[in-house]
Amino acid sequence: MCARPNIVLIVNDHQAYYRHGWDGGARPLTPNFDRLARGGLRFKRAYCAAPLCGPSRRTLATGLYPHNHRNYYNYSNAPYDHEVYLSNLARVGYRNFYFGKWHAGAGTALDFDCEGFSLEDYGNPYITDQYRDYLRRKGLPPAEHQVEFVFDSFVMNREFPALKVGATYRSDRYWCGEHATGITTTPKESHEAFFLADLACEQLATLAAAEDDRPFHLRLDFWGPHQPFFPTREFADLYDPEDIPVYGNFADTLAGKPAPYWQDPHDRLTDEDRRFATPSNLDWGEWQRIIARAYAHITMVDAAGGLVLDKLEELGLAENTLVIWTADHGDALGSHGGRFDKGSYLTEEVLRVPLALRYPGRIAAGRTSDALACGTDIAPTILDAAGTSFARPVDGESLLPLACGEDVAGRKSLLVESYGHGFGTIELARAVIKGRYKLVAWQNHASELYDLDADPYELVNLYASARHGEVVSEMEAELQAWLEQTGDKDFAAPVSEAFRERDRQKFQELMQRRARVNDAAD
């Protein structure tokens, strides 16, 4: 047995998690993630550092917030002038393997002392030689999908014939990364999640057979359950849309919220911005169909991840392996008036992520924690388990002492941040979570304050409430401390009363325009 543990990190992409099924009704089934959590510790209050793939994934690699690693958007491609935990592991004798999505800036994971399978930018696994070789070995057809529903009018207006309802397309000919639902008509094993899991399992088998005492680190990054939501029928049949209750803030009027929630689609937005800055016009029946497919896609990816857990046990590796399973960020998925994807806003739906750690003999099984955890903590935790650390200070901290039951206080508060979605509109925002309260401060808009215990769906903005003046002052001081502690020079102090009045007036004007349009339609 190795003196230091093997380490496996599984990262899902864009997973709906917060409050889905928490209040009754259908929920996304994740039996394999749950199995891992039962064997160790599940964090109930885990957050991403930023609700967007590129910056969040760079954070997972570096332990730094976006304002420090500078990869603000999906395609910022900021230089890697800071440490990446993969190289640190290699320097202390770990064998590194990476399979899946990178999307953390220029290059691929293989640039950082790794072997495996990793693509530049967003990447399309279905057009690679490795995927074609996998299909030949398994006797499988290329993944094929039938589109049932396109739920973004922006996408429908683009010249992508394959996105038309009823159309069938193959992912090795066209990669659909947009807002659509449907069914994968080929076997589940043709899906990217099972392809990646197979690569990981083959590598584990090779490692187990090798006469090499060095520990290994294996990271598996799925492209799912990011939309399009295309589960196979096996998983789709697990969910009846009618069993999905109305999400708790689907009917949010957005009154009292700053402009990024309800921005007039004609107000300085590019076409790309528009789909992230404005709620959909879909009714709940349509959203039930979308969410049912999203849940099924989550369960399908969970099944693929379960193959890796099975392989660890089959090979006798599980007892000396730290396994961490999380996601890069959440998914709006019908929240706050009917949103999809993620945008500039910092709601719990796009920020909260699943997070579980299992380390037999070190982390007691069957525990949950209310401690605050962040994506900044993943890399420091991995390096701590390996007996090393970053050479320079980072923004995150190791979760291992807390997970292993040591008498540590844990952090009192947590910072998350956004630079917007990065197409044409830049919306700088910072949020700090402390105890039951959450403050969201915008560079150019009115601030928000929510009591997450009394108002978990963030329906009532308490920032202007006279009764909460002391809380606002305390939370703004906490935010300022975070800005100073992490060297955040991008964001200025919280906004002024003038922004709140401006947003209030613009919201009233927008509601009046919509009322006139509705009257004219009648």
ROKEPA-646481 format. One record per residue (C-alpha): residue number from 1; residue in three letters; z, x, y. Coordinates in steps of 0.001 Angstrom, whole numbers. Example, Ala and Ser with C-alpha at 12.3 -4.5 7.8 and 13.67 -1.06 7.14 Angstrom:
<recs>
 num residuo       w       u       v
   1     ala    7800   12300   -4500
   2     ser    7140   13670   -1060
</recs>
This chain:
<recs>
 num residuo       w       u       v
   1     met       0       0       0
   2     cys    -867    1299    3447
   3     ala    2036    2250    5711
   4     arg     212     476    8510
   5     pro   -1249   -2990    7957
   6     asn   -4846   -3916    7648
   7     ile   -5798   -6225   10512
   8     val   -8149   -9224   10481
   9     leu   -8979  -11074   13694
  10     ile  -10904  -14369   13514
  11     val  -12235  -15805   16781
  12     asn  -13766  -19261   17084
  13     asp  -16052  -19932   20025
  14     his  -15361  -22867   22358
  15     gln  -12941  -25022   20371
  16     ala  -11566  -28409   21430
  17     tyr   -7861  -28234   20731
  18     tyr   -5510  -29566   23413
  19     arg   -4148  -33051   22631
  20     his   -6984  -33959   20259
  21     gly   -5216  -36188   17747
  22     trp   -1790  -35275   19106
  23     asp   -1106  -38881   20125
  24     gly   -2360  -40498   16924
  25     gly   -5788  -41369   15594
  26     ala   -8342  -38956   14207
  27     arg   -7912  -35263   14862
  28     pro  -10032  -32235   14022
  29     leu   -9061  -31145   10519
  30     thr   -8410  -27412   10187
  31     pro   -6823  -26983    6748
  32     asn   -7468  -23249    6598
  33     phe   -6127  -22456   10054
  34     asp   -3139  -24629    9142
  35     arg   -2708  -22679    5902
  36     leu   -2615  -19439    7858
  37     ala    -125  -20906   10339
  38     arg    2157  -22114    7527
  39     gly    2273  -18570    6236
  40     gly    3368  -17189    9591
  41     leu    3751  -18241   13215
  42     arg    1773  -20734   15306
  43     phe    1924  -20583   19092
  44     lys    1988  -24073   20608
  45     arg    1298  -22864   24163
  46     ala   -1510  -20321   23882
  47     tyr   -4006  -19967   26725
  48     cys   -7255  -18127   27264
  49     ala   -7366  -15762   30247
  50     ala  -10456  -17513   31629
  51     pro  -12310  -20618   30370
  52     leu  -15689  -18943   29865
  53     cys  -17060  -16876   26982
  54     gly  -18010  -13632   28735
  55     pro  -14854  -12983   30738
  56     ser  -12555  -14307   28007
  57     arg  -14158  -12152   25336
  58     arg  -13952   -9040   27500
  59     thr  -10258   -9865   27899
  60     leu   -9839  -10063   24106
  61     ala  -11339   -6576   23876
  62     thr   -9356   -4963   26689
  63     gly   -6108   -6838   27350
  64     leu   -7184   -7167   30990
  65     tyr   -7746  -10181   33217
  66     pro  -11313  -10646   34523
  67     his  -10296   -9462   37999
  68     asn   -9506   -6108   36384
  69     his  -12267   -5756   33793
  70     arg  -14806   -7231   36296
  71     asn  -16865   -9134   33739
  72     tyr  -16559  -12372   35721
  73     tyr  -19367  -14412   34142
  74     asn  -21279  -14645   30893
  75     tyr  -23922  -12161   31992
  76     ser  -22073  -10000   34510
  77     asn  -22567   -6923   32298
  78     ala  -19897   -5011   34193
  79     pro  -19572   -1410   32980
  80     tyr  -16948    -585   30367
  81     asp  -14867    1721   32533
  82     his  -11702     749   30673
  83     glu  -10390    1063   27131
  84     val  -11565   -1218   24325
  85     tyr   -9038   -1699   21533
  86     leu  -11655   -1089   18833
  87     ser  -12067    2540   19884
  88     asn   -8308    2980   20124
  89     leu   -7978    1814   16516
  90     ala  -10651    4257   15394
  91     arg   -8811    7114   17099
  92     val   -5691    6464   15016
  93     gly   -7580    6325   11732
  94     tyr   -8606    2698   11302
  95     arg  -11953    1784    9806
  96     asn  -13482    -825   12106
  97     phe  -15791   -3678   11089
  98     tyr  -17134   -6427   13314
  99     phe  -19208   -9446   12281
 100     gly  -20483  -12019   14736
 101     lys  -20800  -12929   18353
 102     trp  -20004  -10291   20996
 103     his  -20998  -11795   24377
 104     ala  -18511   -9611   26217
 105     gly  -20932   -7707   28414
 106     ala  -23618   -5111   27903
 107     gly  -24314   -3757   24438
 108     thr  -22620   -4885   21245
 109     ala  -19363   -4352   19387
 110     leu  -21066   -1582   17415
 111     asp  -20955     569   20565
 112     phe  -17189     850   20097
 113     asp  -16692    2712   16830
 114     cys  -17529    -266   14602
 115     glu  -19781    -999   11680
 116     gly  -21113   -4451   10883
 117     phe  -23238   -7094   12574
 118     ser  -23210   -7697   16335
 119     leu  -25903   -8815   18785
 120     glu  -26497   -8294   22495
 121     asp  -25806  -11067   25019
 122     tyr  -25290  -14502   23446
 123     gly  -27437  -13573   20468
 124     asn  -29201  -15653   17811
 125     pro  -28046  -14708   14305
 126     tyr  -30725  -16864   12686
 127     ile  -33609  -14569   13695
 128     thr  -32097  -11355   12341
 129     asp  -33097   -9347    9289
 130     gln  -29520   -9591    8034
 131     tyr  -29663  -13385    8017
 132     arg  -33038  -13389    6236
 133     asp  -31694  -10954    3637
 134     tyr  -28677  -13218    3150
 135     leu  -30924  -16246    2560
 136     arg  -32955  -14327     -19
 137     arg  -29846  -13152   -1862
 138     lys  -28375  -16650   -1965
 139     gly  -31630  -18525   -2541
 140     leu  -31094  -20597     614
 141     pro  -33495  -22168    3116
 142     pro  -33239  -21351    6843
 143     ala  -30822  -23609    8713
 144     glu  -32476  -26831    9825
 145     his  -31012  -29505   12073
 146     gln  -31871  -33061   13031
 147     val  -31003  -34111   16585
 148     glu  -29137  -37419   16850
 149     phe  -28044  -37472   20458
 150     val  -28650  -35424   23595
 151     phe  -25783  -35916   25996
 152     asp  -26873  -33912   29004
 153     ser  -29665  -35329   31158
 154     phe  -30250  -31863   32592
 155     val  -31158  -30606   29139
 156     met  -33351  -33610   28389
 157     asn  -35391  -32800   31493
 158     arg  -36112  -29291   30316
 159     glu  -39253  -28670   28304
 160     phe  -37592  -28225   24929
 161     pro  -39330  -30734   22629
 162     ala  -36991  -29866   19768
 163     leu  -34125  -31457   21668
 164     lys  -35650  -34918   21564
 165     val  -33623  -37434   19600
 166     gly  -34885  -37599   16022
 167     ala  -36536  -34185   16197
 168     thr  -35928  -31610   13485
 169     tyr  -35930  -27903   14197
 170     arg  -35100  -24633   12494
 171     ser  -32670  -22219   14119
 172     asp  -34769  -19233   13085
 173     arg  -37545  -20565   15330
 174     tyr  -35540  -21941   18229
 175     trp  -31897  -21392   19105
 176     cys  -30395  -24513   20653
 177     gly  -27318  -23578   22616
 178     glu  -27224  -26793   24600
 179     his  -25497  -30155   24701
 180     ala  -26669  -32089   21679
 181     thr  -25316  -33488   18438
 182     gly  -26879  -33978   15061
 183     ile  -26751  -33006   11409
 184     thr  -27498  -29717    9692
 185     thr  -29744  -30960    6895
 186     thr  -29737  -27732    4886
 187     pro  -26755  -26563    2768
 188     lys  -23682  -25497    4715
 189     glu  -24179  -21974    3397
 190     ser  -27295  -21697    5586
 191     his  -25144  -22107    8696
 192     glu  -24245  -19038   10754
 193     ala  -20533  -19500   10084
 194     phe  -20995  -19141    6321
 195     phe  -23463  -16283    6775
 196     leu  -20887  -14375    8836
 197     ala  -18061  -15217    6446
 198     asp  -20168  -13884    3571
 199     leu  -20759  -10596    5416
 200     ala  -17027  -10298    6018
 201     cys  -16157  -11107    2400
 202     glu  -18684   -8579    1086
 203     gln  -17145   -5942    3339
 204     leu  -13639   -6789    2137
 205     ala  -14771   -6412   -1458
 206     thr  -16271   -3011    -664
 207     leu  -13073   -1901    1045
 208     ala  -10907   -3054   -1852
 209     ala  -13037   -1110   -4321
 210     ala  -13111    2094   -2269
 211     glu  -10717    4943   -2972
 212     asp   -9649    5221     641
 213     asp   -6071    4834    1832
 214     arg   -6993    4365    5481
 215     pro   -6209     910    6887
 216     phe   -9017   -1249    8185
 217     his   -9584   -3678   11018
 218     leu  -12107   -6474   10457
 219     arg  -13072   -8916   13187
 220     leu  -15033  -12115   12545
 221     asp  -16455  -13965   15562
 222     phe  -18194  -17258   14846
 223     trp  -20825  -18746   17155
 224     gly  -19248  -22143   16477
 225     pro  -17828  -24638   17062
 226     his  -19663  -24188   20382
 227     gln  -22201  -26927   20940
 228     pro  -24703  -28053   19782
 229     phe  -22458  -29915   17346
 230     phe  -24496  -29827   14127
 231     pro  -22219  -30121   11071
 232     thr  -23575  -30775    7610
 233     arg  -23223  -34286    6205
 234     glu  -20302  -33131    4045
 235     phe  -18195  -32540    7158
 236     ala  -19681  -35285    9310
 237     asp  -18620  -37886    6750
 238     leu  -14978  -36934    7305
 239     tyr  -14977  -38638   10711
 240     asp  -15654  -42241   11664
 241     pro  -16331  -42357   15423
 242     glu  -14456  -45640   15679
 243     asp  -11264  -43905   14498
 244     ile  -11213  -41675   17577
 245     pro   -8933  -43220   20233
 246     val   -9755  -43052   23917
 247     tyr   -8782  -39604   25152
 248     gly   -5782  -39737   27476
 249     asn   -7588  -38846   30696
 250     phe  -11074  -40142   29933
 251     ala  -10550  -42835   32591
 252     asp   -9369  -40327   35215
 253     thr  -10716  -41475   38610
 254     leu  -10335  -37890   39915
 255     ala   -8640  -39222   43056
 256     gly   -6300  -36600   44489
 257     lys   -8157  -33757   42816
 258     pro  -10106  -31056   44680
 259     ala  -13884  -31063   45024
 260     pro  -14808  -28977   41940
 261     tyr  -13813  -31981   39775
 262     trp  -16054  -34536   41445
 263     gln  -18513  -32487   43495
 264     asp  -21440  -34569   44695
 265     pro  -24328  -33351   42512
 266     his  -26491  -33078   45640
 267     asp  -23994  -30822   47408
 268     arg  -25144  -27166   47187
 269     leu  -25376  -27177   43393
 270     thr  -28124  -25574   41357
 271     asp  -29462  -27436   38323
 272     glu  -27398  -25161   36087
 273     asp  -24245  -25825   38123
 274     arg  -24732  -29564   38122
 275     arg  -24050  -30077   34440
 276     phe  -20757  -28211   34692
 277     ala  -19525  -29622   38005
 278     thr  -19939  -33376   37538
 279     pro  -18651  -35752   34842
 280     ser  -21081  -37530   32555
 281     asn  -22001  -41201   32823
 282     leu  -21447  -41843   29119
 283     asp  -19241  -44687   27929
 284     trp  -16462  -44152   25394
 285     gly  -18569  -45404   22490
 286     glu  -21078  -42626   23154
 287     trp  -18282  -40094   23508
 288     gln  -16795  -41191   20186
 289     arg  -20047  -40224   18451
 290     ile  -20111  -36876   20240
 291     ile  -16471  -36093   19501
 292     ala  -16838  -37069   15833
 293     arg  -19586  -34466   15457
 294     ala  -17539  -31914   17414
 295     tyr  -14565  -32438   15100
 296     ala  -16820  -32086   12061
 297     his  -18251  -28840   13434
 298     ile  -14708  -27516   13932
 299     thr  -13851  -28368   10323
 300     met  -17023  -26678    9078
 301     val  -16204  -23447   10915
 302     asp  -12647  -23681    9604
 303     ala  -14027  -23881    6061
 304     ala  -16025  -20701    6619
 305     gly  -12960  -18896    7943
 306     gly  -11059  -20075    4890
 307     leu  -13414  -18064    2683
 308     val  -12098  -14888    4287
 309     leu   -8491  -15939    3686
 310     asp   -9410  -16675      66
 311     lys  -11054  -13281    -334
 312     leu   -8012  -11449    1047
 313     glu   -5847  -13180   -1550
 314     glu   -8349  -12677   -4376
 315     leu   -8532   -8933   -3683
 316     gly   -4779   -8498   -3328
 317     leu   -5094   -7536     329
 318     ala   -3247  -10445    1929
 319     glu     260   -8987    1587
 320     asn    -518   -5953    3734
 321     thr   -2795   -7609    6274
 322     leu   -1981   -8993    9696
 323     val   -4301  -11957   10260
 324     ile   -4763  -13465   13721
 325     trp   -6881  -16588   14250
 326     thr   -7665  -17946   17711
 327     ala  -10521  -19090   19999
 328     asp  -12018  -17639   23157
 329     his  -11387  -20856   25163
 330     gly  -11217  -24633   24858
 331     asp  -13649  -27493   25461
 332     ala  -13526  -30290   28065
 333     leu  -15057  -32739   25527
 334     gly  -14703  -36131   27227
 335     ser  -11710  -35270   29385
 336     his  -11167  -36093   33063
 337     gly  -13768  -38775   33484
 338     gly  -16076  -37610   30692
 339     arg  -16656  -33874   30992
 340     phe  -18424  -31618   28553
 341     asp  -18452  -27870   28090
 342     lys  -16307  -26110   30696
 343     gly  -16693  -25378   34391
 344     ser  -14822  -24083   37402
 345     tyr  -11773  -26258   36801
 346     leu   -8621  -25007   35067
 347     thr   -7557  -28017   33026
 348     glu   -5454  -27712   29889
 349     glu   -8423  -28861   27796
 350     val  -10510  -25784   28632
 351     leu   -7572  -23366   28737
 352     arg   -5491  -24095   25644
 353     val   -6483  -22456   22352
 354     pro   -5202  -22392   18781
 355     leu   -3337  -19203   17870
 356     ala   -1646  -18256   14606
 357     leu    -426  -14935   13182
 358     arg     392  -14139    9549
 359     tyr    1933  -10850    8459
 360     pro    3824  -11183    5145
 361     gly    7140   -9410    5126
 362     arg    7214   -9050    8901
 363     ile    6510  -12539   10293
 364     ala    8597  -15278    8691
 365     ala    6529  -18164    7339
 366     gly    6469  -21710    8647
 367     arg    7474  -21061   12241
 368     thr    6174  -22388   15543
 369     ser    6827  -21032   19014
 370     asp    6877  -22635   22457
 371     ala    6541  -19209   24064
 372     leu    3606  -18686   26408
 373     ala     811  -16562   24936
 374     cys   -2499  -15478   26446
 375     gly   -5806  -13931   25452
 376     thr   -4629  -10801   27262
 377     asp   -2066  -10373   24468
 378     ile   -4412  -10152   21476
 379     ala   -5514   -6521   21864
 380     pro   -1999   -5198   22666
 381     thr    -680   -7066   19610
 382     ile   -3290   -5494   17346
 383     leu   -2646   -2000   18684
 384     asp    1109   -2495   18348
 385     ala     667   -3413   14681
 386     ala   -1396    -245   14244
 387     gly    1365    1862   15776
 388     thr    -489    2679   18968
 389     ser   -1208    1258   22417
 390     phe   -3588    1478   25335
 391     ala   -3296    4745   27234
 392     arg   -3240    2882   30555
 393     pro   -1213    -228   31423
 394     val   -2918   -3557   30705
 395     asp   -2184   -7131   31723
 396     gly   -1196   -8402   28289
 397     glu    1763   -7677   26059
 398     ser    2257   -7451   22313
 399     leu    3289  -10688   20640
 400     leu    4508   -8810   17586
 401     pro    8180   -8401   18582
 402     leu    8487  -12120   19274
 403     ala    6507  -13030   16156
 404     cys    8661  -10780   13981
 405     gly   11840  -12439   15202
 406     glu   13121   -9694   17468
 407     asp   15456  -10726   20275
 408     val   12913  -10684   23108
 409     ala   12782  -13098   26001
 410     gly    9016  -13497   26191
 411     arg    7224  -14091   29457
 412     lys    8564  -16620   31964
 413     ser    5150  -17596   33270
 414     leu    1454  -17113   32665
 415     leu   -1642  -16549   34817
 416     val   -5160  -17814   34091
 417     glu   -8203  -17534   36322
 418     ser  -11741  -18676   37018
 419     tyr  -14727  -17467   38988
 420     gly  -16737  -20574   38140
 421     his  -19490  -20779   35566
 422     gly  -21523  -18130   37321
 423     phe  -24890  -19745   37976
 424     gly  -25073  -20482   41700
 425     thr  -21687  -21739   42806
 426     ile  -18694  -19420   42957
 427     glu  -15348  -21215   42806
 428     leu  -12421  -18823   42708
 429     ala   -9285  -20346   41251
 430     arg   -6010  -19163   39782
 431     ala   -3426  -21110   37806
 432     val     136  -20226   36956
 433     ile    2111  -22017   34237
 434     lys    5886  -21829   34254
 435     gly    8186  -24110   32305
 436     arg    6995  -27677   32669
 437     tyr    4897  -27058   35779
 438     lys    1395  -25813   36417
 439     leu      10  -24793   39810
 440     val   -3739  -24462   40366
 441     ala   -4754  -22713   43589
 442     trp   -8337  -22636   44823
 443     gln   -9854  -20178   47257
 444     asn  -11630  -22927   49203
 445     his  -10152  -26219   48027
 446     ala   -6911  -28155   47861
 447     ser   -4257  -26967   45417
 448     glu   -2934  -28859   42397
 449     leu     495  -29210   40820
 450     tyr    1174  -30960   37506
 451     asp    4277  -31732   35506
 452     leu    2943  -31053   32011
 453     asp    5966  -32625   30327
 454     ala    5728  -35951   32165
 455     asp    1951  -35843   32683
 456     pro     318  -33846   29859
 457     tyr   -3136  -35180   30758
 458     glu   -2885  -33923   34363
 459     leu   -3618  -37266   35983
 460     val   -1250  -37078   38970
 461     asn   -1586  -34189   41413
 462     leu    1926  -33601   42779
 463     tyr    1046  -30824   45207
 464     ala    1413  -32998   48316
 465     ser    4468  -34841   46995
 466     ala    7471  -34435   49285
 467     arg    9747  -34586   46235
 468     his    8107  -31498   44779
 469     gly    8088  -29255   47838
 470     glu   10631  -26873   46340
 471     val    8673  -26663   43095
 472     val    5473  -25919   45033
 473     ser    7190  -23090   46899
 474     glu    8577  -21628   43678
 475     met    5234  -21828   41884
 476     glu    3327  -20322   44812
 477     ala    5808  -17444   44873
 478     glu    5261  -17004   41127
 479     leu    1498  -16932   41653
 480     gln    1836  -14355   44415
 481     ala    3953  -12209   42115
 482     trp    1249  -12368   39446
 483     leu   -1466  -11429   41954
 484     glu     536   -8398   43041
 485     gln    1616   -7415   39526
 486     thr   -1929   -7462   38135
 487     gly   -3622   -6036   41236
 488     asp   -5724   -9117   41920
 489     lys   -7560   -8346   45164
 490     asp  -10242  -10995   44631
 491     phe   -8041  -13976   45370
 492     ala   -6304  -14799   48642
 493     ala   -3109  -16827   49051
 494     pro   -3101  -20600   48332
 495     val   -5220  -22879   50485
 496     ser   -4327  -24721   53676
 497     glu   -3691  -28359   54495
 498     ala   -7142  -28466   56115
 499     phe   -8826  -28028   52725
 500     arg   -6866  -30922   51269
 501     glu   -7862  -33251   54101
 502     arg  -11497  -32110   53861
 503     asp  -11610  -32771   50117
 504     arg   -9949  -36164   50592
 505     gln  -12559  -37221   53151
 506     lys  -15460  -35955   51037
 507     phe  -14132  -37827   48012
 508     gln  -13943  -41066   50002
 509     glu  -17506  -40560   51258
 510     leu  -18742  -39933   47715
 511     met  -17029  -43085   46421
 512     gln  -18602  -45108   49235
 513     arg  -22068  -43734   48413
 514     arg  -21628  -44563   44747
 515     ala  -20484  -48075   45618
 516     arg  -23615  -48602   47718
 517     val  -25806  -47339   44878
 518     asn  -24089  -49684   42417
 519     asp  -24440  -52634   44798
 520     ala  -28135  -51905   45228
 521     ala  -28591  -51732   41457
 522     asp  -26964  -55143   41048
</recs>
